[in-house]
Amino acid sequence: MATHPLLSTLQSRHDFPSSEFEKFLALFQPRNIAKNEMLFHQGEVVKQLMFILKGCMRQYHLTQEGIERTIFFAEEGWWCGEMDSFINRTPSTMSMQALEDCQVLSIDLENWEHATRTIPDYALYQIKNRGRNVAWLKNQLSNMATETPDEKYRRILKETPHWVNRLPQYHIASHLGVTPETLSRIRKRNMHL
């Protein structure tokens, strides 16, 4: 029997016992999210965290100039939401949008806190995963600050080449911090890769 994608993710980051999984899974609600649906907007309090079973989403920030800046893309096997807003009940600094029809597992704050209090291995998973996320974010920030747009694009080709066919090019441009026209020139310069 195939392992549930959520259990696989939990076990990839911590020795999460299979015996606790059904109890944990019962705290989630399955949800279908339509392409282009907004899960939350900048300035709203995030009410749910989601685990993506199928589909792709983007989290973005709207600048004071009204420009959308995609911060990251979340695909199958990823958690999505805005943790600070979710836990502290504060307005989010980001928005989240489904780029495809998505199937997710959704958990509200009450159930998330219950899981954290009653399933010690989930609490340990959260601690370990938070540490990994902080390290990943530091690496992303460093790359975004030091790499040229061409280098950022080559990193996408190396680390997540499927994005080129999966994601609209204007969202990739937003992620790179360039216009779609500039991305087109970058792609031409890097066609040999």
PyMOL commands that set and color helices and strands:
alter all, ss='L'
color gray80, all
select helices_A, chain A and resi 5-13+18-25+83-88+109-118+120-146+149-159+163-166+169-176+180-189
alter helices_A, ss='H'
color red, helices_A
select strands_A, chain A and resi 29-33+38-40+48-54+57-62+68-74+79-80+95-98+102-108
alter strands_A, ss='S'
color yellow, strands_A
deselect
rebuild
show_as cartoon
